[in-house]
Amino acid sequence: MPLKKGTSRKVIGQNIKEMEASGHPKKVAIAASLNEARKSGAKIPKKKKSSKPKKKNPY
């Protein structure tokens, strides 16, 4: 079933539950639901990358 369009927390939560029930991993369900909300006009910032420095390869 396609995801519902909307920007409210309720709609986003319903989309996450629907995707988890159909077998998607939780992180994938959250990402897809937030992406759909962004397309609908919600002002949800994208996840920031961590500011940890990468480890240098000792070789």
Biotite code that builds the C-alpha atoms (Angstrom):
import biotite.structure as struc

atoms = struc.array([
    struc.Atom([0.000, 0.000, 0.000], chain_id="A", res_id=1, res_name="MET", atom_name="CA", element="C"),
    struc.Atom([1.421, 3.428, -0.848], chain_id="A", res_id=2, res_name="PRO", atom_name="CA", element="C"),
    struc.Atom([2.449, 5.778, 1.924], chain_id="A", res_id=3, res_name="LEU", atom_name="CA", element="C"),
    struc.Atom([0.017, 8.456, 3.042], chain_id="A", res_id=4, res_name="LYS", atom_name="CA", element="C"),
    struc.Atom([0.761, 12.035, 2.124], chain_id="A", res_id=5, res_name="LYS", atom_name="CA", element="C"),
    struc.Atom([0.979, 14.497, 4.960], chain_id="A", res_id=6, res_name="GLY", atom_name="CA", element="C"),
    struc.Atom([3.273, 16.381, 7.271], chain_id="A", res_id=7, res_name="THR", atom_name="CA", element="C"),
    struc.Atom([1.849, 15.650, 10.720], chain_id="A", res_id=8, res_name="SER", atom_name="CA", element="C"),
    struc.Atom([3.507, 13.379, 13.263], chain_id="A", res_id=9, res_name="ARG", atom_name="CA", element="C"),
    struc.Atom([0.390, 11.195, 13.176], chain_id="A", res_id=10, res_name="LYS", atom_name="CA", element="C"),
    struc.Atom([0.675, 10.517, 9.431], chain_id="A", res_id=11, res_name="VAL", atom_name="CA", element="C"),
    struc.Atom([4.429, 9.922, 9.666], chain_id="A", res_id=12, res_name="ILE", atom_name="CA", element="C"),
    struc.Atom([3.874, 7.471, 12.535], chain_id="A", res_id=13, res_name="GLY", atom_name="CA", element="C"),
    struc.Atom([1.177, 5.620, 10.595], chain_id="A", res_id=14, res_name="GLN", atom_name="CA", element="C"),
    struc.Atom([3.484, 5.306, 7.595], chain_id="A", res_id=15, res_name="ASN", atom_name="CA", element="C"),
    struc.Atom([6.266, 3.901, 9.795], chain_id="A", res_id=16, res_name="ILE", atom_name="CA", element="C"),
    struc.Atom([3.929, 1.349, 11.395], chain_id="A", res_id=17, res_name="LYS", atom_name="CA", element="C"),
    struc.Atom([2.562, 0.337, 7.998], chain_id="A", res_id=18, res_name="GLU", atom_name="CA", element="C"),
    struc.Atom([6.034, -0.253, 6.555], chain_id="A", res_id=19, res_name="MET", atom_name="CA", element="C"),
    struc.Atom([7.213, -2.200, 9.623], chain_id="A", res_id=20, res_name="GLU", atom_name="CA", element="C"),
    struc.Atom([4.100, -4.405, 9.411], chain_id="A", res_id=21, res_name="ALA", atom_name="CA", element="C"),
    struc.Atom([4.917, -5.180, 5.779], chain_id="A", res_id=22, res_name="SER", atom_name="CA", element="C"),
    struc.Atom([8.415, -6.360, 6.721], chain_id="A", res_id=23, res_name="GLY", atom_name="CA", element="C"),
    struc.Atom([10.693, -3.362, 6.201], chain_id="A", res_id=24, res_name="HIS", atom_name="CA", element="C"),
    struc.Atom([13.479, -2.683, 8.729], chain_id="A", res_id=25, res_name="PRO", atom_name="CA", element="C"),
    struc.Atom([12.733, 0.122, 11.195], chain_id="A", res_id=26, res_name="LYS", atom_name="CA", element="C"),
    struc.Atom([15.426, 2.491, 9.887], chain_id="A", res_id=27, res_name="LYS", atom_name="CA", element="C"),
    struc.Atom([14.207, 2.089, 6.303], chain_id="A", res_id=28, res_name="VAL", atom_name="CA", element="C"),
    struc.Atom([10.608, 2.697, 7.385], chain_id="A", res_id=29, res_name="ALA", atom_name="CA", element="C"),
    struc.Atom([11.582, 5.895, 9.221], chain_id="A", res_id=30, res_name="ILE", atom_name="CA", element="C"),
    struc.Atom([13.668, 7.190, 6.327], chain_id="A", res_id=31, res_name="ALA", atom_name="CA", element="C"),
    struc.Atom([10.950, 6.552, 3.737], chain_id="A", res_id=32, res_name="ALA", atom_name="CA", element="C"),
    struc.Atom([8.239, 8.091, 5.907], chain_id="A", res_id=33, res_name="SER", atom_name="CA", element="C"),
    struc.Atom([10.245, 11.244, 6.601], chain_id="A", res_id=34, res_name="LEU", atom_name="CA", element="C"),
    struc.Atom([11.134, 11.522, 2.915], chain_id="A", res_id=35, res_name="ASN", atom_name="CA", element="C"),
    struc.Atom([7.454, 11.338, 1.981], chain_id="A", res_id=36, res_name="GLU", atom_name="CA", element="C"),
    struc.Atom([6.668, 14.055, 4.548], chain_id="A", res_id=37, res_name="ALA", atom_name="CA", element="C"),
    struc.Atom([9.421, 16.261, 3.075], chain_id="A", res_id=38, res_name="ARG", atom_name="CA", element="C"),
    struc.Atom([7.889, 15.823, -0.371], chain_id="A", res_id=39, res_name="LYS", atom_name="CA", element="C"),
    struc.Atom([4.539, 16.897, 1.093], chain_id="A", res_id=40, res_name="SER", atom_name="CA", element="C"),
    struc.Atom([6.065, 20.136, 2.344], chain_id="A", res_id=41, res_name="GLY", atom_name="CA", element="C"),
    struc.Atom([7.162, 19.373, 5.909], chain_id="A", res_id=42, res_name="ALA", atom_name="CA", element="C"),
    struc.Atom([10.193, 21.298, 7.063], chain_id="A", res_id=43, res_name="LYS", atom_name="CA", element="C"),
    struc.Atom([12.145, 18.340, 8.415], chain_id="A", res_id=44, res_name="ILE", atom_name="CA", element="C"),
    struc.Atom([15.915, 18.757, 8.137], chain_id="A", res_id=45, res_name="PRO", atom_name="CA", element="C"),
    struc.Atom([17.956, 15.926, 6.696], chain_id="A", res_id=46, res_name="LYS", atom_name="CA", element="C"),
    struc.Atom([20.073, 13.910, 9.106], chain_id="A", res_id=47, res_name="LYS", atom_name="CA", element="C"),
    struc.Atom([23.416, 15.534, 9.759], chain_id="A", res_id=48, res_name="LYS", atom_name="CA", element="C"),
    struc.Atom([26.542, 13.506, 9.230], chain_id="A", res_id=49, res_name="LYS", atom_name="CA", element="C"),
    struc.Atom([28.625, 12.832, 12.304], chain_id="A", res_id=50, res_name="SER", atom_name="CA", element="C"),
    struc.Atom([31.516, 15.182, 12.912], chain_id="A", res_id=51, res_name="SER", atom_name="CA", element="C"),
    struc.Atom([33.838, 12.445, 14.122], chain_id="A", res_id=52, res_name="LYS", atom_name="CA", element="C"),
    struc.Atom([37.132, 12.387, 12.241], chain_id="A", res_id=53, res_name="PRO", atom_name="CA", element="C"),
    struc.Atom([37.669, 9.273, 10.187], chain_id="A", res_id=54, res_name="LYS", atom_name="CA", element="C"),
    struc.Atom([40.394, 6.904, 11.319], chain_id="A", res_id=55, res_name="LYS", atom_name="CA", element="C"),
    struc.Atom([43.460, 6.907, 9.153], chain_id="A", res_id=56, res_name="LYS", atom_name="CA", element="C"),
    struc.Atom([44.603, 3.629, 7.729], chain_id="A", res_id=57, res_name="ASN", atom_name="CA", element="C"),
    struc.Atom([47.893, 2.716, 9.452], chain_id="A", res_id=58, res_name="PRO", atom_name="CA", element="C"),
    struc.Atom([49.134, 0.924, 6.342], chain_id="A", res_id=59, res_name="TYR", atom_name="CA", element="C"),
])
